[in-house]
Amino acid sequence: MAMLSAAGYGPSRPEMGYELDGPVQHYRFSPYTFNGGTVLAIAGEDFSIVASDTRLSEGYAIHCRDSPKCYKLFFCSEVTENVILIECQIQCLTFFLDVLYHWQMYKHSNNKTMTTGAIAAMLSTILYSRRFFPYYVYNIIGGLDEEGKGAVYSFDPVGSYQRDSFKAGGSASAMLQPLLDNQIGFKNMQNVEHVPLTLEKALQLVKDVFISAAERDVYTGDALKICIVTKDGIKEQSIQLRKD
C-alpha cells in the first residue's frame, strides 16, 4: 500500500479574509508500490542460472538488505524450477503462494510433477486471470526442460510469455540486457565465433553485470544470490555488492 501525492496551487479566497497561493497536496490511494530490485536468468546447454540482488527498497528508503527475489518451487530428478518475482514484494509473496497452491494441486491430482513448459503455461493462466487487477510482478522462470537442457521463460504482468536463452528484469534491466545481448547473443557483432556458453563463463558474466548494475542503480545492491540449476540439483552462491 502506498500513498501518492500530486502538488497543485489553490485559488485566492479574498472573501474569506486570506489568500491561498501556495501548493496544495492531493492524496490518492494506490494498491501498488515499487520495491525495486533486479533479476537475471541464463540458460545453457545443461544448466540454468538464476540470480537476483537482495535489496528491498521504496523510493530512497531501504527496508531490507537481505530480501532475495529467487523463489525455489521444487526439484526432482527431471525438472528443476526457480520462480523469480520482482517489483511489489507483497504481491510477489502472494503470487508465489498462488503458484505453489496450483502446483501442489496438479501434483496430487495427476500423481506427477509439472514440466518446465507446463509451469510456464500455468503462470500465464494465473496472471491472465488477474488481468483487470493484475499482480504487479515480472516473472522469470529458470530450470531444465524435459530433455535436460536449460530453459528460461519470461512474463509480463498479464501473462504473455516466451522462452528465451537469457533475460534480465527489474530496475536495472535496461543496463543488463544489452550486455547479455552482446556477450551471449552476439548481437551486432561481426566475424565472431559463436562458441557454446559454459557454466564458468556464465557465472563470471552474472557477477560482472550485477557489480556494474549496483554501481549505477540505487535499487540494486547489498548482495547477489545466484542459483545454479543442473540435473544434480540446485546450488546457491552469494557475493557482496555495494551497500550504499
C-alpha positions as CSV (number, residue, x, y, z in Angstrom):
1,M,0.0,0.0,0.0
2,A,1.3,3.4,-0.9
3,M,0.1,7.0,-0.8
4,L,0.8,9.1,-3.9
5,S,0.8,12.9,-3.8
6,A,0.3,15.5,-6.5
7,A,1.0,19.1,-6.0
8,G,-1.3,21.9,-7.1
9,Y,-2.0,25.5,-6.4
10,G,-5.1,26.7,-4.7
11,P,-7.1,29.8,-5.7
12,S,-7.1,33.0,-3.8
13,R,-10.0,33.5,-1.4
14,P,-10.2,37.2,-0.6
15,E,-13.8,36.8,0.6
16,M,-12.6,34.6,3.4
17,G,-10.1,37.1,4.6
18,Y,-7.0,35.4,3.3
19,E,-5.3,34.5,0.1
20,L,-4.1,31.0,-0.7
21,D,-1.4,30.9,-3.3
22,G,0.8,28.1,-2.0
23,P,0.8,24.5,-3.2
24,V,-2.0,22.1,-2.2
25,Q,-1.3,18.4,-1.7
26,H,-3.8,16.0,-3.1
27,Y,-3.5,12.4,-1.9
28,R,-4.9,9.3,-3.6
29,F,-4.7,5.7,-2.7
30,S,-2.7,3.2,-4.8
31,P,-2.6,-0.6,-4.1
32,Y,0.8,-0.9,-5.8
33,T,4.3,0.2,-4.8
34,F,7.6,-0.2,-6.5
35,N,10.2,-2.1,-4.4
36,G,12.9,-2.2,-7.0
37,G,15.5,-5.0,-7.4
38,T,17.0,-6.8,-10.4
39,V,16.8,-10.4,-11.6
40,L,18.6,-12.3,-14.3
41,A,18.3,-15.8,-15.8
42,I,20.6,-17.6,-18.3
43,A,20.0,-20.9,-19.9
44,G,22.9,-23.1,-21.0
45,E,23.2,-26.5,-22.7
46,D,22.6,-28.4,-19.5
47,F,22.2,-25.8,-16.8
48,S,20.3,-22.6,-15.9
49,I,21.5,-19.7,-13.7
50,V,19.0,-17.6,-11.9
51,A,20.3,-14.6,-9.9
52,S,18.9,-11.6,-8.0
53,D,20.1,-8.9,-5.7
54,T,18.8,-8.8,-2.1
55,R,17.8,-5.1,-1.7
56,L,14.2,-4.3,-0.8
57,S,13.6,-0.6,-1.1
58,E,10.9,2.0,-1.7
59,G,11.8,5.4,-3.1
60,Y,15.1,6.3,-1.4
61,A,14.4,4.2,1.7
62,I,16.0,0.7,2.1
63,H,13.6,-1.5,4.0
64,C,15.7,-4.7,4.0
65,R,19.1,-5.7,2.8
66,D,18.5,-9.4,2.8
67,S,15.5,-10.0,0.7
68,P,16.4,-12.2,-2.3
69,K,13.9,-12.5,-5.1
70,C,14.6,-16.1,-6.0
71,Y,11.8,-18.5,-5.0
72,K,12.6,-22.2,-5.3
73,L,9.4,-24.0,-6.4
74,F,10.6,-27.6,-6.5
75,F,13.3,-30.0,-7.5
76,C,13.1,-33.6,-8.8
77,S,15.3,-35.8,-10.9
78,E,13.9,-34.5,-14.2
79,V,12.9,-30.9,-13.8
80,T,14.1,-28.0,-11.6
81,E,12.4,-24.7,-11.2
82,N,13.1,-21.3,-9.8
83,V,10.3,-18.7,-9.9
84,I,11.6,-15.2,-9.9
85,L,9.3,-12.3,-8.9
86,I,10.1,-8.6,-8.7
87,E,8.5,-5.2,-8.2
88,C,5.9,-5.3,-5.4
89,Q,7.2,-7.5,-2.6
90,I,3.8,-8.2,-1.0
91,Q,2.3,-9.2,-4.4
92,C,5.4,-11.3,-5.1
93,L,4.8,-13.4,-2.0
94,T,1.0,-13.6,-2.7
95,F,1.6,-14.7,-6.3
96,F,4.2,-17.3,-5.3
97,L,1.8,-18.9,-2.8
98,D,-0.9,-18.9,-5.5
99,V,1.6,-20.7,-7.9
100,L,2.6,-23.1,-5.2
101,Y,-1.0,-24.0,-4.5
102,H,-1.8,-24.8,-8.1
103,W,1.4,-26.8,-8.5
104,Q,0.6,-28.9,-5.4
105,M,-3.0,-29.5,-6.7
106,Y,-1.6,-30.6,-10.0
107,K,0.8,-33.0,-8.3
108,H,-1.8,-34.6,-6.1
109,S,-4.4,-34.8,-8.9
110,N,-2.1,-36.3,-11.5
111,N,0.5,-38.0,-9.3
112,K,3.3,-36.4,-11.2
113,T,5.2,-33.1,-11.2
114,M,4.8,-30.4,-13.8
115,T,7.3,-29.9,-16.6
116,T,9.0,-26.5,-17.0
117,G,6.8,-25.7,-20.0
118,A,3.7,-26.7,-18.1
119,I,4.6,-24.4,-15.2
120,A,5.2,-21.5,-17.6
121,A,1.7,-22.1,-19.1
122,M,0.2,-22.3,-15.6
123,L,1.8,-18.9,-14.6
124,S,0.5,-17.4,-17.8
125,T,-3.0,-18.6,-17.0
126,I,-2.9,-17.3,-13.4
127,L,-1.6,-13.9,-14.5
128,Y,-4.1,-13.5,-17.2
129,S,-7.0,-14.4,-14.8
130,R,-6.0,-11.3,-12.9
131,R,-5.7,-9.0,-15.9
132,F,-8.2,-6.5,-14.6
133,F,-6.4,-6.1,-11.3
134,P,-3.0,-7.6,-12.2
135,Y,-0.2,-8.8,-10.0
136,Y,2.5,-6.2,-10.1
137,V,5.2,-8.8,-10.8
138,Y,7.5,-9.5,-13.6
139,N,8.4,-13.2,-13.6
140,I,11.3,-15.2,-15.0
141,I,11.4,-19.0,-14.7
142,G,14.7,-20.8,-14.9
143,G,15.1,-24.5,-15.0
144,L,15.6,-27.6,-17.1
145,D,13.2,-28.9,-19.8
146,E,12.3,-32.5,-20.5
147,E,15.5,-33.0,-22.5
148,G,17.7,-31.8,-19.7
149,K,18.5,-28.5,-21.5
150,G,18.4,-25.1,-19.8
151,A,15.1,-23.2,-20.2
152,V,14.2,-19.6,-19.4
153,Y,10.7,-18.2,-19.6
154,S,9.9,-14.5,-19.2
155,F,6.5,-13.0,-18.5
156,D,4.7,-9.6,-18.4
157,P,2.2,-8.8,-15.7
158,V,-0.8,-10.0,-17.7
159,G,0.5,-13.4,-18.8
160,S,2.2,-13.0,-22.1
161,Y,5.4,-15.1,-22.1
162,Q,8.1,-16.6,-24.3
163,R,11.1,-18.8,-24.0
164,D,14.5,-17.1,-24.0
165,S,18.1,-18.1,-23.7
166,F,18.8,-15.2,-21.3
167,K,16.6,-12.5,-19.8
168,A,17.1,-9.6,-17.3
169,G,14.3,-7.9,-15.4
170,G,13.8,-5.2,-12.8
171,S,15.1,-1.7,-12.2
172,A,18.5,-2.3,-13.8
173,S,17.3,-4.4,-16.7
174,A,18.0,-1.7,-19.2
175,M,21.7,-1.9,-18.3
176,L,21.9,-5.7,-18.1
177,Q,20.0,-6.8,-21.2
178,P,22.2,-5.0,-23.8
179,L,25.3,-6.6,-22.2
180,L,23.7,-10.0,-22.3
181,D,22.7,-9.4,-26.0
182,N,26.3,-8.7,-26.8
183,Q,28.2,-11.3,-24.7
184,I,25.7,-14.2,-25.0
185,G,23.6,-13.4,-28.0
186,F,26.5,-12.0,-30.1
187,K,24.2,-9.2,-31.3
188,N,25.7,-6.6,-33.6
189,M,29.0,-8.4,-33.7
190,Q,30.7,-9.5,-36.9
191,N,33.3,-12.2,-37.6
192,V,32.8,-13.7,-34.1
193,E,32.8,-17.4,-33.4
194,H,29.6,-18.5,-31.7
195,V,31.0,-20.8,-29.0
196,P,28.7,-22.6,-26.6
197,L,28.2,-20.9,-23.3
198,T,30.0,-22.7,-20.4
199,L,28.9,-22.6,-16.8
200,E,32.1,-20.9,-15.7
201,K,31.7,-18.1,-18.2
202,A,28.0,-17.6,-17.4
203,L,28.8,-17.4,-13.7
204,Q,31.5,-14.8,-14.2
205,L,29.3,-12.8,-16.5
206,V,26.4,-12.7,-14.0
207,K,28.8,-11.4,-11.3
208,D,30.2,-8.8,-13.5
209,V,26.9,-7.4,-14.7
210,F,25.5,-7.2,-11.2
211,I,28.5,-5.4,-9.9
212,S,28.2,-2.9,-12.7
213,A,24.4,-2.5,-12.0
214,A,25.0,-1.9,-8.3
215,E,27.3,1.0,-9.2
216,R,24.6,2.8,-11.2
217,D,21.2,1.7,-9.9
218,V,20.1,2.8,-6.4
219,Y,17.5,0.0,-6.2
220,T,20.1,-2.8,-6.8
221,G,22.7,-3.7,-4.3
222,D,23.7,-5.2,-0.9
223,A,24.3,-8.8,-2.1
224,L,23.9,-11.1,-5.0
225,K,22.2,-14.5,-4.7
226,I,23.0,-17.0,-7.6
227,C,21.1,-20.2,-8.0
228,I,22.7,-22.8,-10.4
229,V,20.2,-25.4,-11.7
230,T,21.6,-28.6,-13.1
231,K,20.5,-32.3,-13.2
232,D,22.2,-32.8,-9.9
233,G,20.2,-30.2,-8.1
234,I,20.3,-26.5,-7.2
235,K,23.4,-24.9,-5.8
236,E,23.5,-21.4,-4.4
237,Q,26.2,-18.8,-4.2
238,S,26.3,-15.4,-2.7
239,I,28.6,-12.4,-3.2
240,Q,28.5,-8.9,-1.6
241,L,27.6,-5.8,-3.6
242,R,27.6,-2.1,-2.8
243,K,25.6,-1.2,0.3
244,D,25.2,2.5,-0.3
